[in-house]
Amino acid sequence: MNTIEIIRALGGTSKVAKLCGISMPSVSQWKHNGIPDDKMIFLAAKLEKATDGKITRKQLFPDTWQDIWTELR
């Protein structure tokens, strides 16, 4: 799933901006530069829920998920 698909799955640019407490232009920049790791960590559980588990935190962070979300171990 690419950045644009992630933003769409979460409800679009304005919804993601509101979730993260940042401006819409900042989220729009992600479409070119990718989602920063700190924001992706914040959004990962929301994305997992929005996609009914089709995209999981374990898939998004295959090497570090167990350190970030210890409850998933």
PyMOL Python script that loads the backbone (N, CA, C, O; Angstrom):
from pymol import cmd

cmd.read_pdbstr("""\
ATOM      1  N   MET A   1       0.860  -1.170   0.000  1.00  0.00           N
ATOM      2  CA  MET A   1       0.000   0.000   0.000  1.00  0.00           C
ATOM      3  C   MET A   1       0.900   1.224   0.000  1.00  0.00           C
ATOM      4  O   MET A   1       1.762   1.366   0.867  1.00  0.00           O
ATOM      5  N   ASN A   2       0.703   2.103  -0.965  1.00  0.00           N
ATOM      6  CA  ASN A   2       1.536   3.298  -1.030  1.00  0.00           C
ATOM      7  C   ASN A   2       0.929   4.440  -0.213  1.00  0.00           C
ATOM      8  O   ASN A   2      -0.172   4.315   0.324  1.00  0.00           O
ATOM      9  N   THR A   3       1.645   5.530  -0.127  1.00  0.00           N
ATOM     10  CA  THR A   3       1.237   6.664   0.701  1.00  0.00           C
ATOM     11  C   THR A   3      -0.127   7.205   0.305  1.00  0.00           C
ATOM     12  O   THR A   3      -0.950   7.489   1.175  1.00  0.00           O
ATOM     13  N   ILE A   4      -0.380   7.352  -0.968  1.00  0.00           N
ATOM     14  CA  ILE A   4      -1.665   7.888  -1.423  1.00  0.00           C
ATOM     15  C   ILE A   4      -2.803   6.952  -1.014  1.00  0.00           C
ATOM     16  O   ILE A   4      -3.856   7.414  -0.573  1.00  0.00           O
ATOM     17  N   GLU A   5      -2.601   5.660  -1.157  1.00  0.00           N
ATOM     18  CA  GLU A   5      -3.620   4.689  -0.763  1.00  0.00           C
ATOM     19  C   GLU A   5      -3.852   4.712   0.747  1.00  0.00           C
ATOM     20  O   GLU A   5      -4.984   4.566   1.208  1.00  0.00           O
ATOM     21  N   ILE A   6      -2.790   4.893   1.505  1.00  0.00           N
ATOM     22  CA  ILE A   6      -2.913   4.988   2.967  1.00  0.00           C
ATOM     23  C   ILE A   6      -3.748   6.198   3.345  1.00  0.00           C
ATOM     24  O   ILE A   6      -4.656   6.090   4.169  1.00  0.00           O
ATOM     25  N   ILE A   7      -3.457   7.340   2.757  1.00  0.00           N
ATOM     26  CA  ILE A   7      -4.206   8.562   3.056  1.00  0.00           C
ATOM     27  C   ILE A   7      -5.674   8.384   2.683  1.00  0.00           C
ATOM     28  O   ILE A   7      -6.561   8.777   3.440  1.00  0.00           O
ATOM     29  N   ARG A   8      -5.929   7.797   1.528  1.00  0.00           N
ATOM     30  CA  ARG A   8      -7.326   7.534   1.119  1.00  0.00           C
ATOM     31  C   ARG A   8      -8.028   6.607   2.098  1.00  0.00           C
ATOM     32  O   ARG A   8      -9.167   6.857   2.491  1.00  0.00           O
ATOM     33  N   ALA A   9      -7.344   5.530   2.492  1.00  0.00           N
ATOM     34  CA  ALA A   9      -7.944   4.557   3.404  1.00  0.00           C
ATOM     35  C   ALA A   9      -8.295   5.183   4.750  1.00  0.00           C
ATOM     36  O   ALA A   9      -9.225   4.742   5.425  1.00  0.00           O
ATOM     37  N   LEU A  10      -7.555   6.199   5.127  1.00  0.00           N
ATOM     38  CA  LEU A  10      -7.804   6.882   6.401  1.00  0.00           C
ATOM     39  C   LEU A  10      -8.801   8.021   6.281  1.00  0.00           C
ATOM     40  O   LEU A  10      -9.067   8.716   7.262  1.00  0.00           O
ATOM     41  N   GLY A  11      -9.358   8.222   5.090  1.00  0.00           N
ATOM     42  CA  GLY A  11     -10.412   9.229   4.934  1.00  0.00           C
ATOM     43  C   GLY A  11     -10.010  10.469   4.180  1.00  0.00           C
ATOM     44  O   GLY A  11     -10.806  11.403   4.076  1.00  0.00           O
ATOM     45  N   GLY A  12      -8.806  10.514   3.651  1.00  0.00           N
ATOM     46  CA  GLY A  12      -8.377  11.652   2.849  1.00  0.00           C
ATOM     47  C   GLY A  12      -7.468  12.607   3.594  1.00  0.00           C
ATOM     48  O   GLY A  12      -7.235  12.475   4.795  1.00  0.00           O
ATOM     49  N   THR A  13      -6.968  13.562   2.853  1.00  0.00           N
ATOM     50  CA  THR A  13      -5.976  14.507   3.366  1.00  0.00           C
ATOM     51  C   THR A  13      -6.468  15.273   4.580  1.00  0.00           C
ATOM     52  O   THR A  13      -5.750  15.365   5.576  1.00  0.00           O
ATOM     53  N   SER A  14      -7.671  15.824   4.524  1.00  0.00           N
ATOM     54  CA  SER A  14      -8.153  16.644   5.643  1.00  0.00           C
ATOM     55  C   SER A  14      -8.364  15.810   6.896  1.00  0.00           C
ATOM     56  O   SER A  14      -8.067  16.267   8.000  1.00  0.00           O
ATOM     57  N   LYS A  15      -8.869  14.601   6.740  1.00  0.00           N
ATOM     58  CA  LYS A  15      -9.082  13.721   7.902  1.00  0.00           C
ATOM     59  C   LYS A  15      -7.754  13.344   8.547  1.00  0.00           C
ATOM     60  O   LYS A  15      -7.630  13.369   9.771  1.00  0.00           O
ATOM     61  N   VAL A  16      -6.759  12.993   7.729  1.00  0.00           N
ATOM     62  CA  VAL A  16      -5.442  12.619   8.257  1.00  0.00           C
ATOM     63  C   VAL A  16      -4.794  13.822   8.944  1.00  0.00           C
ATOM     64  O   VAL A  16      -4.189  13.682  10.007  1.00  0.00           O
ATOM     65  N   ALA A  17      -4.920  14.992   8.341  1.00  0.00           N
ATOM     66  CA  ALA A  17      -4.366  16.209   8.954  1.00  0.00           C
ATOM     67  C   ALA A  17      -4.993  16.450  10.322  1.00  0.00           C
ATOM     68  O   ALA A  17      -4.297  16.785  11.281  1.00  0.00           O
ATOM     69  N   LYS A  18      -6.300  16.280  10.406  1.00  0.00           N
ATOM     70  CA  LYS A  18      -6.988  16.480  11.679  1.00  0.00           C
ATOM     71  C   LYS A  18      -6.554  15.434  12.704  1.00  0.00           C
ATOM     72  O   LYS A  18      -6.320  15.766  13.866  1.00  0.00           O
ATOM     73  N   LEU A  19      -6.444  14.169  12.281  1.00  0.00           N
ATOM     74  CA  LEU A  19      -5.992  13.110  13.187  1.00  0.00           C
ATOM     75  C   LEU A  19      -4.619  13.418  13.777  1.00  0.00           C
ATOM     76  O   LEU A  19      -4.369  13.185  14.960  1.00  0.00           O
ATOM     77  N   CYS A  20      -3.733  13.947  12.931  1.00  0.00           N
ATOM     78  CA  CYS A  20      -2.352  14.204  13.348  1.00  0.00           C
ATOM     79  C   CYS A  20      -2.139  15.594  13.941  1.00  0.00           C
ATOM     80  O   CYS A  20      -1.072  15.886  14.482  1.00  0.00           O
ATOM     81  N   GLY A  21      -3.146  16.444  13.839  1.00  0.00           N
ATOM     82  CA  GLY A  21      -3.001  17.804  14.358  1.00  0.00           C
ATOM     83  C   GLY A  21      -2.026  18.642  13.548  1.00  0.00           C
ATOM     84  O   GLY A  21      -1.295  19.469  14.093  1.00  0.00           O
ATOM     85  N   ILE A  22      -2.024  18.418  12.240  1.00  0.00           N
ATOM     86  CA  ILE A  22      -1.128  19.167  11.354  1.00  0.00           C
ATOM     87  C   ILE A  22      -1.925  19.740  10.193  1.00  0.00           C
ATOM     88  O   ILE A  22      -3.118  19.466  10.060  1.00  0.00           O
ATOM     89  N   SER A  23      -1.277  20.528   9.360  1.00  0.00           N
ATOM     90  CA  SER A  23      -1.953  21.171   8.237  1.00  0.00           C
ATOM     91  C   SER A  23      -2.163  20.209   7.070  1.00  0.00           C
ATOM     92  O   SER A  23      -1.431  19.234   6.906  1.00  0.00           O
ATOM     93  N   MET A  24      -3.178  20.509   6.268  1.00  0.00           N
ATOM     94  CA  MET A  24      -3.430  19.702   5.072  1.00  0.00           C
ATOM     95  C   MET A  24      -2.259  19.750   4.099  1.00  0.00           C
ATOM     96  O   MET A  24      -1.930  18.720   3.511  1.00  0.00           O
ATOM     97  N   PRO A  25      -1.607  20.913   3.899  1.00  0.00           N
ATOM     98  CA  PRO A  25      -0.445  20.918   3.005  1.00  0.00           C
ATOM     99  C   PRO A  25       0.680  19.993   3.475  1.00  0.00           C
ATOM    100  O   PRO A  25       1.401  19.426   2.654  1.00  0.00           O
ATOM    101  N   SER A  26       0.829  19.840   4.782  1.00  0.00           N
ATOM    102  CA  SER A  26       1.847  18.914   5.294  1.00  0.00           C
ATOM    103  C   SER A  26       1.530  17.489   4.888  1.00  0.00           C
ATOM    104  O   SER A  26       2.417  16.743   4.473  1.00  0.00           O
ATOM    105  N   VAL A  27       0.264  17.110   5.007  1.00  0.00           N
ATOM    106  CA  VAL A  27      -0.143  15.764   4.599  1.00  0.00           C
ATOM    107  C   VAL A  27       0.016  15.607   3.089  1.00  0.00           C
ATOM    108  O   VAL A  27       0.436  14.551   2.616  1.00  0.00           O
ATOM    109  N   SER A  28      -0.314  16.642   2.336  1.00  0.00           N
ATOM    110  CA  SER A  28      -0.149  16.595   0.875  1.00  0.00           C
ATOM    111  C   SER A  28       1.307  16.359   0.491  1.00  0.00           C
ATOM    112  O   SER A  28       1.586  15.660  -0.483  1.00  0.00           O
ATOM    113  N   GLN A  29       2.224  16.930   1.242  1.00  0.00           N
ATOM    114  CA  GLN A  29       3.660  16.723   0.980  1.00  0.00           C
ATOM    115  C   GLN A  29       4.044  15.261   1.132  1.00  0.00           C
ATOM    116  O   GLN A  29       4.949  14.781   0.450  1.00  0.00           O
ATOM    117  N   TRP A  30       3.365  14.555   2.016  1.00  0.00           N
ATOM    118  CA  TRP A  30       3.664  13.140   2.225  1.00  0.00           C
ATOM    119  C   TRP A  30       3.477  12.352   0.945  1.00  0.00           C
ATOM    120  O   TRP A  30       4.151  11.344   0.732  1.00  0.00           O
ATOM    121  N   LYS A  31       2.567  12.801   0.087  1.00  0.00           N
ATOM    122  CA  LYS A  31       2.323  12.096  -1.174  1.00  0.00           C
ATOM    123  C   LYS A  31       3.577  12.068  -2.037  1.00  0.00           C
ATOM    124  O   LYS A  31       3.729  11.192  -2.889  1.00  0.00           O
ATOM    125  N   HIS A  32       4.470  13.018  -1.820  1.00  0.00           N
ATOM    126  CA  HIS A  32       5.723  13.096  -2.573  1.00  0.00           C
ATOM    127  C   HIS A  32       6.907  12.561  -1.774  1.00  0.00           C
ATOM    128  O   HIS A  32       7.821  11.953  -2.332  1.00  0.00           O
ATOM    129  N   ASN A  33       6.882  12.792  -0.462  1.00  0.00           N
ATOM    130  CA  ASN A  33       8.043  12.474   0.385  1.00  0.00           C
ATOM    131  C   ASN A  33       7.856  11.247   1.267  1.00  0.00           C
ATOM    132  O   ASN A  33       8.807  10.800   1.907  1.00  0.00           O
ATOM    133  N   GLY A  34       6.649  10.697   1.312  1.00  0.00           N
ATOM    134  CA  GLY A  34       6.367   9.582   2.212  1.00  0.00           C
ATOM    135  C   GLY A  34       5.941  10.068   3.588  1.00  0.00           C
ATOM    136  O   GLY A  34       6.201  11.209   3.970  1.00  0.00           O
ATOM    137  N   ILE A  35       5.294   9.198   4.310  1.00  0.00           N
ATOM    138  CA  ILE A  35       4.816   9.533   5.649  1.00  0.00           C
ATOM    139  C   ILE A  35       5.977   9.360   6.631  1.00  0.00           C
ATOM    140  O   ILE A  35       6.604   8.302   6.675  1.00  0.00           O
ATOM    141  N   PRO A  36       6.264  10.406   7.421  1.00  0.00           N
ATOM    142  CA  PRO A  36       7.344  10.283   8.416  1.00  0.00           C
ATOM    143  C   PRO A  36       7.047   9.136   9.394  1.00  0.00           C
ATOM    144  O   PRO A  36       5.890   8.882   9.728  1.00  0.00           O
ATOM    145  N   ASP A  37       8.083   8.461   9.838  1.00  0.00           N
ATOM    146  CA  ASP A  37       7.916   7.301  10.718  1.00  0.00           C
ATOM    147  C   ASP A  37       7.091   7.605  11.962  1.00  0.00           C
ATOM    148  O   ASP A  37       6.246   6.799  12.350  1.00  0.00           O
ATOM    149  N   ASP A  38       7.321   8.757  12.594  1.00  0.00           N
ATOM    150  CA  ASP A  38       6.577   9.061  13.821  1.00  0.00           C
ATOM    151  C   ASP A  38       5.085   9.183  13.545  1.00  0.00           C
ATOM    152  O   ASP A  38       4.267   8.771  14.368  1.00  0.00           O
ATOM    153  N   LYS A  39       4.727   9.736  12.410  1.00  0.00           N
ATOM    154  CA  LYS A  39       3.312   9.861  12.042  1.00  0.00           C
ATOM    155  C   LYS A  39       2.755   8.510  11.624  1.00  0.00           C
ATOM    156  O   LYS A  39       1.603   8.197  11.923  1.00  0.00           O
ATOM    157  N   MET A  40       3.558   7.705  10.937  1.00  0.00           N
ATOM    158  CA  MET A  40       3.098   6.387  10.511  1.00  0.00           C
ATOM    159  C   MET A  40       2.846   5.493  11.712  1.00  0.00           C
ATOM    160  O   MET A  40       1.885   4.724  11.717  1.00  0.00           O
ATOM    161  N   ILE A  41       3.694   5.582  12.730  1.00  0.00           N
ATOM    162  CA  ILE A  41       3.484   4.820  13.955  1.00  0.00           C
ATOM    163  C   ILE A  41       2.156   5.225  14.587  1.00  0.00           C
ATOM    164  O   ILE A  41       1.391   4.374  15.041  1.00  0.00           O
ATOM    165  N   PHE A  42       1.888   6.523  14.613  1.00  0.00           N
ATOM    166  CA  PHE A  42       0.641   7.039  15.174  1.00  0.00           C
ATOM    167  C   PHE A  42      -0.566   6.554  14.376  1.00  0.00           C
ATOM    168  O   PHE A  42      -1.595   6.212  14.958  1.00  0.00           O
ATOM    169  N   LEU A  43      -0.451   6.521  13.062  1.00  0.00           N
ATOM    170  CA  LEU A  43      -1.569   6.182  12.186  1.00  0.00           C
ATOM    171  C   LEU A  43      -1.753   4.679  11.953  1.00  0.00           C
ATOM    172  O   LEU A  43      -2.810   4.261  11.481  1.00  0.00           O
ATOM    173  N   ALA A  44      -0.765   3.878  12.268  1.00  0.00           N
ATOM    174  CA  ALA A  44      -0.774   2.457  11.911  1.00  0.00           C
ATOM    175  C   ALA A  44      -1.975   1.698  12.461  1.00  0.00           C
ATOM    176  O   ALA A  44      -2.602   0.941  11.720  1.00  0.00           O
ATOM    177  N   ALA A  45      -2.312   1.874  13.717  1.00  0.00           N
ATOM    178  CA  ALA A  45      -3.457   1.162  14.293  1.00  0.00           C
ATOM    179  C   ALA A  45      -4.758   1.631  13.653  1.00  0.00           C
ATOM    180  O   ALA A  45      -5.669   0.834  13.430  1.00  0.00           O
ATOM    181  N   LYS A  46      -4.843   2.913  13.361  1.00  0.00           N
ATOM    182  CA  LYS A  46      -6.026   3.453  12.694  1.00  0.00           C
ATOM    183  C   LYS A  46      -6.158   2.870  11.286  1.00  0.00           C
ATOM    184  O   LYS A  46      -7.261   2.568  10.831  1.00  0.00           O
ATOM    185  N   LEU A  47      -5.028   2.717  10.607  1.00  0.00           N
ATOM    186  CA  LEU A  47      -5.028   2.127   9.272  1.00  0.00           C
ATOM    187  C   LEU A  47      -5.433   0.655   9.335  1.00  0.00           C
ATOM    188  O   LEU A  47      -6.194   0.179   8.492  1.00  0.00           O
ATOM    189  N   GLU A  48      -4.929  -0.054  10.324  1.00  0.00           N
ATOM    190  CA  GLU A  48      -5.283  -1.461  10.496  1.00  0.00           C
ATOM    191  C   GLU A  48      -6.799  -1.600  10.674  1.00  0.00           C
ATOM    192  O   GLU A  48      -7.422  -2.483  10.084  1.00  0.00           O
ATOM    193  N   LYS A  49      -7.377  -0.730  11.483  1.00  0.00           N
ATOM    194  CA  LYS A  49      -8.819  -0.760  11.710  1.00  0.00           C
ATOM    195  C   LYS A  49      -9.586  -0.346  10.452  1.00  0.00           C
ATOM    196  O   LYS A  49     -10.586  -0.973  10.103  1.00  0.00           O
ATOM    197  N   ALA A  50      -9.124   0.700   9.776  1.00  0.00           N
ATOM    198  CA  ALA A  50      -9.811   1.210   8.582  1.00  0.00           C
ATOM    199  C   ALA A  50      -9.826   0.204   7.438  1.00  0.00           C
ATOM    200  O   ALA A  50     -10.731   0.218   6.604  1.00  0.00           O
ATOM    201  N   THR A  51      -8.822  -0.667   7.402  1.00  0.00           N
ATOM    202  CA  THR A  51      -8.739  -1.669   6.330  1.00  0.00           C
ATOM    203  C   THR A  51      -9.228  -3.042   6.798  1.00  0.00           C
ATOM    204  O   THR A  51      -9.006  -4.049   6.125  1.00  0.00           O
ATOM    205  N   ASP A  52      -9.886  -3.075   7.944  1.00  0.00           N
ATOM    206  CA  ASP A  52     -10.380  -4.335   8.515  1.00  0.00           C
ATOM    207  C   ASP A  52      -9.275  -5.390   8.613  1.00  0.00           C
ATOM    208  O   ASP A  52      -9.509  -6.575   8.376  1.00  0.00           O
ATOM    209  N   GLY A  53      -8.088  -4.945   8.961  1.00  0.00           N
ATOM    210  CA  GLY A  53      -6.968  -5.851   9.179  1.00  0.00           C
ATOM    211  C   GLY A  53      -6.250  -6.313   7.922  1.00  0.00           C
ATOM    212  O   GLY A  53      -5.368  -7.168   7.993  1.00  0.00           O
ATOM    213  N   LYS A  54      -6.613  -5.761   6.779  1.00  0.00           N
ATOM    214  CA  LYS A  54      -5.912  -6.139   5.542  1.00  0.00           C
ATOM    215  C   LYS A  54      -4.487  -5.602   5.538  1.00  0.00           C
ATOM    216  O   LYS A  54      -3.581  -6.218   4.977  1.00  0.00           O
ATOM    217  N   ILE A  55      -4.301  -4.456   6.164  1.00  0.00           N
ATOM    218  CA  ILE A  55      -2.965  -3.892   6.368  1.00  0.00           C
ATOM    219  C   ILE A  55      -2.750  -3.865   7.871  1.00  0.00           C
ATOM    220  O   ILE A  55      -3.509  -3.229   8.602  1.00  0.00           O
ATOM    221  N   THR A  56      -1.720  -4.554   8.329  1.00  0.00           N
ATOM    222  CA  THR A  56      -1.477  -4.654   9.764  1.00  0.00           C
ATOM    223  C   THR A  56      -0.240  -3.871  10.178  1.00  0.00           C
ATOM    224  O   THR A  56       0.612  -3.535   9.356  1.00  0.00           O
ATOM    225  N   ARG A  57      -0.164  -3.592  11.465  1.00  0.00           N
ATOM    226  CA  ARG A  57       1.017  -2.933  12.013  1.00  0.00           C
ATOM    227  C   ARG A  57       2.250  -3.806  11.822  1.00  0.00           C
ATOM    228  O   ARG A  57       3.348  -3.294  11.606  1.00  0.00           O
ATOM    229  N   LYS A  58       2.075  -5.104  11.901  1.00  0.00           N
ATOM    230  CA  LYS A  58       3.194  -6.027  11.699  1.00  0.00           C
ATOM    231  C   LYS A  58       3.717  -5.935  10.272  1.00  0.00           C
ATOM    232  O   LYS A  58       4.925  -6.021  10.048  1.00  0.00           O
ATOM    233  N   GLN A  59       2.819  -5.760   9.305  1.00  0.00           N
ATOM    234  CA  GLN A  59       3.237  -5.609   7.908  1.00  0.00           C
ATOM    235  C   GLN A  59       3.938  -4.268   7.690  1.00  0.00           C
ATOM    236  O   GLN A  59       4.934  -4.189   6.971  1.00  0.00           O
ATOM    237  N   LEU A  60       3.417  -3.234   8.308  1.00  0.00           N
ATOM    238  CA  LEU A  60       3.974  -1.892   8.117  1.00  0.00           C
ATOM    239  C   LEU A  60       5.349  -1.739   8.761  1.00  0.00           C
ATOM    240  O   LEU A  60       6.200  -1.004   8.260  1.00  0.00           O
ATOM    241  N   PHE A  61       5.556  -2.434   9.869  1.00  0.00           N
ATOM    242  CA  PHE A  61       6.817  -2.340  10.616  1.00  0.00           C
ATOM    243  C   PHE A  61       7.339  -3.744  10.918  1.00  0.00           C
ATOM    244  O   PHE A  61       7.393  -4.144  12.080  1.00  0.00           O
ATOM    245  N   PRO A  62       7.724  -4.496   9.882  1.00  0.00           N
ATOM    246  CA  PRO A  62       8.085  -5.901  10.084  1.00  0.00           C
ATOM    247  C   PRO A  62       9.269  -6.132  11.020  1.00  0.00           C
ATOM    248  O   PRO A  62       9.353  -7.188  11.647  1.00  0.00           O
ATOM    249  N   ASP A  63      10.165  -5.190  11.126  1.00  0.00           N
ATOM    250  CA  ASP A  63      11.359  -5.384  11.954  1.00  0.00           C
ATOM    251  C   ASP A  63      11.235  -4.800  13.358  1.00  0.00           C
ATOM    252  O   ASP A  63      12.026  -5.132  14.241  1.00  0.00           O
ATOM    253  N   THR A  64      10.247  -3.934  13.568  1.00  0.00           N
ATOM    254  CA  THR A  64      10.183  -3.229  14.855  1.00  0.00           C
ATOM    255  C   THR A  64       8.826  -3.261  15.538  1.00  0.00           C
ATOM    256  O   THR A  64       8.676  -2.704  16.625  1.00  0.00           O
ATOM    257  N   TRP A  65       7.832  -3.901  14.928  1.00  0.00           N
ATOM    258  CA  TRP A  65       6.485  -3.865  15.502  1.00  0.00           C
ATOM    259  C   TRP A  65       6.466  -4.330  16.955  1.00  0.00           C
ATOM    260  O   TRP A  65       5.741  -3.760  17.770  1.00  0.00           O
ATOM    261  N   GLN A  66       7.243  -5.350  17.292  1.00  0.00           N
ATOM    262  CA  GLN A  66       7.217  -5.900  18.645  1.00  0.00           C
ATOM    263  C   GLN A  66       7.778  -4.927  19.680  1.00  0.00           C
ATOM    264  O   GLN A  66       7.464  -5.035  20.865  1.00  0.00           O
ATOM    265  N   ASP A  67       8.594  -3.991  19.245  1.00  0.00           N
ATOM    266  CA  ASP A  67       9.124  -2.984  20.165  1.00  0.00           C
ATOM    267  C   ASP A  67       8.161  -1.802  20.316  1.00  0.00           C
ATOM    268  O   ASP A  67       8.124  -1.157  21.364  1.00  0.00           O
ATOM    269  N   ILE A  68       7.392  -1.526  19.276  1.00  0.00           N
ATOM    270  CA  ILE A  68       6.471  -0.396  19.279  1.00  0.00           C
ATOM    271  C   ILE A  68       5.159  -0.763  19.967  1.00  0.00           C
ATOM    272  O   ILE A  68       4.663  -0.022  20.817  1.00  0.00           O
ATOM    273  N   TRP A  69       4.601  -1.918  19.589  1.00  0.00           N
ATOM    274  CA  TRP A  69       3.320  -2.371  20.126  1.00  0.00           C
ATOM    275  C   TRP A  69       3.534  -3.677  20.877  1.00  0.00           C
ATOM    276  O   TRP A  69       3.281  -4.758  20.344  1.00  0.00           O
ATOM    277  N   THR A  70       3.994  -3.573  22.093  1.00  0.00           N
ATOM    278  CA  THR A  70       4.344  -4.763  22.867  1.00  0.00           C
ATOM    279  C   THR A  70       3.129  -5.667  23.107  1.00  0.00           C
ATOM    280  O   THR A  70       3.289  -6.872  23.304  1.00  0.00           O
ATOM    281  N   GLU A  71       1.926  -5.103  23.092  1.00  0.00           N
ATOM    282  CA  GLU A  71       0.729  -5.907  23.307  1.00  0.00           C
ATOM    283  C   GLU A  71       0.455  -6.890  22.175  1.00  0.00           C
ATOM    284  O   GLU A  71      -0.355  -7.802  22.343  1.00  0.00           O
ATOM    285  N   LEU A  72       1.109  -6.728  21.030  1.00  0.00           N
ATOM    286  CA  LEU A  72       0.904  -7.623  19.899  1.00  0.00           C
ATOM    287  C   LEU A  72       1.811  -8.852  19.939  1.00  0.00           C
ATOM    288  O   LEU A  72       1.677  -9.745  19.102  1.00  0.00           O
ATOM    289  N   ARG A  73       2.710  -8.905  20.878  1.00  0.00           N
ATOM    290  CA  ARG A  73       3.648 -10.039  20.973  1.00  0.00           C
ATOM    291  C   ARG A  73       2.925 -11.333  21.231  1.00  0.00           C
ATOM    292  O   ARG A  73       3.558 -12.383  21.338  1.00  0.00           O
TER     293      ARG A  73
END
""", "prot")
cmd.dss("prot")
cmd.show_as("cartoon", "prot")
cmd.util.cbc("prot")
cmd.orient("prot")
